Amino acid sequence: MSRAIEIVRAHGITRRTRPLVVLSAASGVTDTLIRISEFALKPDTHDALLLVDQLEARHARIARELIADSETVVTVQNQLHSVWEEVRTLVRGVHLLKELTPRSRDQFQSVGERCSTRIFQAALAERAGTSKTPVHYYDAREFFATTSDFTAARPLTGEIKKRMRKIHNALAKGAVGVSQGFIGSTAENQVTTIGRGGSDFSAAIQGVAIDAAEIQIWTDVAGIMTCDPRIAPAATTIDKISFSDASELAFFGAKVLHPETIWPAVEAGIPVRVLSSKEPENPGTIIVEDCESERPITGIAIRRTPVLVKITSRSAVIDTSIQAAAWEALDREGVAPLAVSLARDSALLVLDNMHAVPRLRAMLEHVADIEIVRDRALITLVGSGLKTRSGIAARIFRGLGRANCEMASFGGSQTSVSVVVQDDVAARVAKRLHGEFFE
């Protein structure tokens, strides 16, 4: 938080730009809130309330360490105490009803962002004091309008833009804003969340709503890299990348961005810059609508332990209804496969998790055999050169070495190729592929 405050001071106060700062919860807090909500269903509330006490104490300590003025510390801690009392009431309600609904889950999960932003706004306002720049706190529940799909709500962008006009005007007059990612509210003022990892997506929606000149995502790595540096130590930062390539890398497992972050900015023509809070002077990666790359491959993404589903028809005759039923099952579960490979009497699907498997079994049990294969990894190479340069496939399979490729899938956009290998060789294969294309 101290680093983030200094970044905002350097980029948003001394340089005369006026940012809206969108924050996530403090590290690990949302996970703990989920545990609290589940513990509330236990025979007694002791474990749940103990975790609430620990989270309140942790945030009180952060406030004391960040804010110098003792009166301000007391004010912030009182504000936080009111929020944690709400959580205690939620725990008792869930315990009495013996029911944890998606709506209740969102009420629990929204608390981390509400607390982190209260502390951050007060600390930033204190450190910005000599500049006389006002630092406003904005509650996302008041302007980030969403559908009522609790735990996976969708932003209502038109309504958000309308509600954020006052914020836009305040920033234009010289203020700095602090708000939350991840959370919003329905038309009935019921708190919602937009899914884990959604703070970047929230920031992009808010940036578009206030006609931002640039959307900056500050993480702990210096931009989008050619591969996970823990796997390929020679990986380097990609200076400039197209919206489509960045989105593909995010979808296939690159952890820097939420997969949906980029598209609101694409539609509005706003560049997105990915920067490191640990190296604030590093220019990071800028994501633009389109750009040419000297290399055929832009980057390599790895998704560990996906689910490989093998569907094999029991009929000797080609039966297209099996594939149709498989797609219908996925559609009903709202699941998009990461990769697909089709044959005359079989199909291979790579799924992110097991959620759709029960429905697949139910819809296909009389006509096909379904085998679930675990301990696999999906390695995806992304780049526009895949559809314009010859010999790329040969280099990919050379990079596989002796590893057994259990499936290969060429993306519909023709800018990605995915291969499935055993998880225990995935790191070695990804490193070899990185060496083939980048070293």
C-alpha positions in Angstrom: 0.0 0.0 0.0 2.9 2.4 0.7 4.3 1.7 -2.7 0.9 2.2 -4.3 0.5 5.5 -2.5 3.9 6.8 -3.7 3.0 5.7 -7.3 -0.2 7.7 -7.1 1.6 10.7 -5.7 4.2 10.5 -8.4 1.9 9.8 -11.3 -1.3 11.4 -10.2 -0.5 14.4 -8.1 2.9 15.8 -8.9 2.5 15.3 -12.7 -1.0 17.0 -12.7 -2.9 14.0 -14.0 -5.9 13.0 -12.0 -6.4 9.3 -11.6 -9.2 7.1 -10.3 -7.4 4.4 -8.2 -9.3 1.1 -8.2 -8.2 -1.3 -5.5 -8.6 -5.0 -4.7 -8.7 -6.4 -1.2 -5.5 -6.9 0.8 -3.7 -10.2 0.1 -5.6 -13.3 1.2 -8.6 -11.4 2.6 -11.2 -12.6 0.1 -10.1 -16.2 0.6 -10.5 -15.8 4.4 -13.9 -14.2 3.9 -15.0 -17.3 1.9 -13.8 -19.5 4.7 -15.8 -17.4 7.2 -19.0 -17.7 5.2 -18.5 -21.5 5.0 -17.6 -21.8 8.8 -20.9 -20.0 9.5 -22.7 -23.2 8.5 -20.9 -25.2 11.2 -22.6 -26.3 14.5 -21.3 -23.2 16.2 -19.9 -19.9 15.1 -16.7 -19.9 17.1 -14.3 -20.5 14.2 -16.1 -18.0 11.9 -16.1 -15.2 14.5 -12.5 -15.9 15.4 -11.5 -15.3 11.8 -13.5 -12.1 11.7 -11.7 -10.9 14.8 -8.3 -11.6 13.2 -9.2 -9.8 10.0 -10.4 -6.7 11.9 -7.2 -6.7 13.9 -5.1 -7.0 10.8 -6.8 -4.0 9.1 -6.6 -2.0 12.3 -2.9 -2.7 12.3 -2.5 -1.7 8.7 -4.3 1.6 9.4 -2.0 2.4 12.3 1.1 1.7 10.3 0.0 3.8 7.3 -1.7 6.8 8.9 0.3 9.1 11.1 -2.5 11.3 12.5 -4.0 9.5 15.6 -7.5 11.1 15.2 -7.6 9.9 11.6 -6.6 6.4 12.7 -9.4 6.3 15.2 -11.9 7.5 12.6 -10.9 4.9 10.1 -10.8 2.1 12.6 -14.4 3.1 13.7 -15.5 2.9 10.0 -13.8 -0.5 9.7 -15.4 -1.7 12.9 -18.9 -1.0 11.5 -18.1 -3.1 8.4 -16.8 -6.0 10.5 -19.9 -5.8 12.7 -21.9 -6.3 9.5 -19.9 -9.5 8.8 -20.6 -10.8 12.3 -24.3 -10.2 11.8 -24.0 -12.1 8.4 -22.3 -15.0 10.2 -25.1 -15.2 12.7 -27.8 -15.0 10.0 -26.3 -17.8 7.9 -25.8 -19.9 11.0 -29.5 -19.5 12.1 -30.9 -20.1 8.6 -28.4 -22.9 7.8 -28.2 -21.6 4.3 -25.4 -19.8 2.4 -26.9 -18.3 -0.8 -25.0 -16.7 -3.7 -26.4 -13.4 -2.5 -24.9 -14.0 1.0 -21.6 -15.0 -0.5 -21.4 -11.7 -2.3 -22.1 -9.8 0.9 -19.2 -11.6 2.6 -16.8 -11.3 -0.3 -17.4 -7.6 -0.9 -15.9 -6.6 2.5 -12.2 -6.9 1.6 -12.3 -4.1 -1.0 -14.5 -1.9 1.2 -11.9 -2.0 4.0 -8.7 -1.7 1.9 -10.0 1.4 0.1 -11.0 3.1 3.4 -7.5 2.8 4.7 -5.9 3.7 1.4 -8.0 6.8 0.9 -7.2 8.2 4.3 -3.4 7.4 4.0 -3.2 8.9 0.5 -5.2 12.1 1.6 -2.7 12.5 4.5 0.4 12.2 2.3 -1.1 14.4 -0.4 -1.9 17.2 2.2 0.7 19.7 1.1 -0.4 19.6 -2.5 -3.9 20.5 -1.5 -5.2 17.9 -3.9 -8.6 16.5 -2.6 -8.7 12.7 -2.4 -12.3 11.4 -2.6 -13.6 8.0 -1.5 -16.2 6.5 -3.9 -18.3 3.4 -3.0 -18.5 1.2 -6.0 -21.9 -0.1 -4.8 -23.3 3.3 -5.6 -22.2 3.5 -9.2 -21.0 0.1 -10.5 -24.4 -1.2 -11.7 -24.6 -5.0 -12.4 -27.0 -7.7 -13.2 -28.4 -9.8 -10.3 -26.2 -12.9 -11.2 -24.7 -13.1 -7.7 -21.0 -14.2 -7.6 -20.7 -13.7 -11.4 -22.6 -10.4 -12.0 -22.2 -8.6 -15.4 -21.6 -4.9 -15.5 -24.3 -2.6 -17.0 -21.9 -0.3 -18.8 -24.4 2.3 -19.9 -25.8 2.8 -16.4 -22.3 2.8 -14.9 -21.2 5.6 -17.3 -24.3 7.6 -16.4 -23.7 7.2 -12.7 -20.0 8.1 -12.9 -20.5 11.5 -14.5 -20.1 13.2 -11.1 -16.8 11.3 -10.5 -15.6 12.3 -14.0 -16.4 16.0 -13.2 -14.7 15.8 -9.8 -11.5 14.4 -11.4 -11.6 17.0 -14.1 -11.6 19.7 -11.5 -8.4 18.3 -9.9 -9.4 15.6 -7.5 -8.0 12.1 -7.1 -10.5 9.2 -6.6 -10.2 5.9 -4.7 -12.7 3.1 -5.3 -13.1 -0.6 -5.3 -12.8 -3.3 -8.0 -14.7 -6.6 -8.0 -17.9 -5.3 -6.3 -21.1 -3.6 -7.5 -24.8 -3.6 -6.9 -28.1 -4.5 -8.5 -31.0 -2.1 -9.3 -32.4 -3.1 -5.8 -29.1 -2.0 -4.2 -28.0 -5.6 -3.4 -24.3 -6.0 -3.3 -22.8 -8.2 -6.1 -19.3 -9.4 -7.2 -18.1 -10.0 -10.7 -16.0 -13.1 -10.1 -12.6 -13.7 -8.7 -9.8 -11.7 -10.2 -12.3 -9.1 -11.4 -10.6 -6.0 -10.1 -8.8 -5.4 -13.4 -12.0 -5.8 -15.3 -13.7 -3.3 -12.9 -10.9 -0.9 -13.5 -11.3 -1.1 -17.3 -15.0 -0.6 -17.1 -14.6 2.4 -14.9 -11.8 3.8 -17.0 -14.0 3.6 -20.1 -16.9 5.2 -18.2 -14.8 8.3 -17.3 -13.1 8.6 -20.7 -9.7 7.9 -19.3 -6.6 8.6 -21.5 -5.0 5.3 -20.3 -5.9 2.4 -18.1 -3.0 1.2 -16.0 -2.9 -2.2 -14.3 -0.2 -2.2 -11.5 0.9 -5.8 -10.6 4.0 -7.4 -9.0 5.6 -8.1 -12.4 7.0 -5.6 -14.9 4.4 -6.1 -17.6 3.3 -9.1 -19.7 6.2 -11.5 -20.3 7.1 -13.9 -23.1 6.6 -16.8 -20.6 6.3 -17.4 -16.8 9.9 -16.5 -15.7 9.7 -19.1 -13.0 9.6 -21.7 -15.8 11.7 -19.9 -18.4 14.2 -17.7 -16.6 15.2 -16.1 -19.9 11.6 -14.7 -20.4 11.5 -11.0 -21.1 8.9 -8.2 -20.9 6.8 -7.7 -24.1 7.1 -3.9 -24.8 4.0 -3.6 -27.0 1.3 -6.2 -27.7 -2.0 -6.2 -29.5 -5.3 -6.3 -27.7 -6.1 -9.7 -29.3 -2.8 -11.3 -28.4 -3.0 -10.0 -24.8 -6.5 -11.4 -24.5 -5.5 -14.8 -25.8 -2.6 -15.1 -23.4 -4.9 -14.1 -20.5 -7.5 -16.6 -21.5 -5.0 -19.4 -21.8 -3.4 -18.9 -18.4 -1.1 -15.9 -18.3 -1.8 -14.6 -14.8 -1.1 -10.9 -15.3 -4.5 -9.9 -16.5 -8.1 -11.0 -16.0 -9.1 -12.3 -19.5 -12.0 -9.8 -19.8 -10.0 -6.8 -18.8 -9.0 -5.7 -22.3 -12.2 -5.7 -24.2 -13.9 -2.6 -22.7 -10.7 -0.7 -23.6 -10.7 -2.2 -27.1 -14.2 -0.9 -27.8 -13.3 2.5 -26.5 -9.8 2.7 -28.1 -8.1 3.3 -24.8 -4.6 1.8 -24.4 -3.9 -0.4 -21.4 -0.5 -0.4 -19.7 0.6 -3.2 -17.4 3.2 -2.0 -14.8 5.0 -3.2 -11.8 4.5 -1.7 -8.3 7.9 -3.1 -7.4 9.6 -1.4 -10.4 7.5 1.8 -10.9 10.0 3.3 -13.4 9.9 0.2 -15.6 7.8 1.1 -18.7 6.1 -2.3 -18.6 3.8 -3.5 -21.5 1.4 -1.3 -23.4 -1.6 -3.0 -25.0 -2.8 -1.3 -28.1 -5.5 -2.1 -30.7 -3.0 -3.5 -33.2 0.7 -3.8 -33.6 3.3 -5.7 -35.7 5.7 -8.1 -34.0 9.1 -9.1 -35.4 8.6 -12.6 -33.9 6.0 -15.2 -35.1 5.2 -16.0 -31.5 4.3 -13.2 -29.0 4.2 -15.3 -25.8 3.6 -18.7 -24.3 0.9 -19.4 -21.6 0.6 -22.4 -19.4 -2.5 -23.6 -17.7 -1.7 -26.4 -15.2 -4.0 -29.3 -14.3 -7.0 -28.7 -16.6 -9.5 -31.5 -17.2 -9.1 -33.5 -20.4 -12.4 -35.1 -21.4 -12.4 -37.9 -23.9 -15.8 -38.6 -25.5 -16.0 -41.8 -27.7 -19.1 -42.9 -29.6 -20.3 -46.5 -29.0 -21.8 -46.6 -32.5 -20.0 -47.8 -35.6 -21.9 -45.2 -37.6 -21.1 -41.6 -37.5 -23.4 -39.9 -35.0 -23.2 -36.1 -35.1 -25.8 -35.9 -32.3 -23.1 -36.8 -29.8 -21.1 -33.6 -30.6 -24.3 -31.6 -30.6 -25.2 -33.0 -27.1 -21.7 -32.3 -25.8 -21.9 -28.6 -26.9 -25.4 -28.3 -25.4 -24.2 -29.6 -22.1 -21.4 -27.1 -22.0 -23.7 -24.3 -23.0 -26.1 -25.2 -20.2 -23.3 -25.0 -17.7 -21.9 -21.8 -19.1 -18.6 -23.4 -19.8 -16.3 -22.6 -22.8 -13.7 -25.3 -23.5 -10.1 -24.1 -23.6 -9.3 -26.3 -26.6 -11.1 -28.9 -28.8 -10.1 -31.7 -31.1 -12.7 -33.6 -33.1 -12.6 -36.9 -35.0 -15.1 -39.1 -36.8 -16.3 -40.9 -33.6 -14.7 -39.0 -30.8 -13.9 -35.6 -29.3 -11.3 -34.3 -26.9 -12.3 -31.3 -24.7 -10.0 -29.4 -22.4 -12.0 -27.8 -19.6 -10.9 -25.5 -16.8 -12.6 -27.5 -14.1 -15.0 -30.4 -13.5 -18.2 -28.3 -13.3 -19.7 -29.4 -16.6 -18.6 -33.1 -16.4 -21.8 -34.4 -14.5 -24.1 -32.9 -17.2 -21.9 -34.3 -20.0 -22.2 -37.7 -18.4 -25.9 -37.4 -18.0 -26.6 -36.3 -21.6 -24.2 -38.8 -23.2 -24.3 -41.8 -20.9 -26.4 -43.9 -23.3 -24.5 -43.2 -26.5 -20.9 -42.5 -25.6 -18.1 -43.4 -23.2 -16.6 -40.5 -21.3 -13.1 -40.7 -19.8 -11.7 -38.0 -17.5 -7.9 -37.5 -17.6 -6.2 -35.4 -14.9 -2.6 -34.3 -14.2 -2.2 -32.7 -17.6 -1.1 -29.2 -18.7 -2.2 -27.0 -21.6 0.6 -25.1 -23.2 -0.5 -22.4 -25.7 1.6 -20.4 -28.1 0.1 -17.1 -29.1 1.1 -14.8 -32.0 -0.2 -13.4 -35.3 2.8 -15.1 -37.1 1.0 -18.4 -36.7 -1.2 -17.7 -39.7 1.3 -15.8 -41.9 4.7 -17.6 -41.5 5.6 -21.1 -42.7 7.4 -23.7 -40.7 5.9 -22.7 -37.3 4.2 -26.1 -36.7 7.5 -28.0 -37.3 9.3 -25.8 -34.8 6.5 -26.3 -32.2 6.7 -30.1 -32.5 10.5 -29.9 -32.4 10.2 -28.0 -29.2 8.1 -30.8 -27.7 11.1 -33.1 -27.8 10.3 -36.5 -26.5 7.2 -35.4 -24.6 4.1 -37.1 -25.6 1.6 -34.7 -27.2 -1.9 -36.0 -26.3 -3.8 -33.3 -28.1 -3.1 -30.3 -30.4 -5.6 -27.6 -31.2 -5.3 -24.7 -33.6 -7.4 -21.7 -32.3 -10.3 -20.4 -34.4 -8.6 -17.0 -34.5 -5.6 -18.7 -36.1 -3.4 -16.8 -33.6 -3.0 -19.6 -31.1 -1.9 -23.2 -30.9 -2.4 -25.4 -27.8 -0.9 -28.7 -26.9 -1.7 -31.0 -24.0 1.1 -32.8 -22.2 1.6 -34.6 -18.9 1.8 -32.1 -16.1 5.2 -33.4 -14.8 6.9 -32.5 -18.1 5.0 -29.3 -18.8 7.7 -26.9 -17.4 10.4 -28.6 -19.4 8.4 -28.5 -22.6 7.5 -24.8 -22.1 11.1 -23.9 -21.4 12.2 -25.7 -24.6 9.5 -23.9 -26.6 10.6 -20.6 -25.2 14.2 -21.4 -26.2 13.0 -22.3 -29.7 11.2 -19.0 -30.3 12.7 -16.4 -28.1 16.3 -17.3 -27.2 
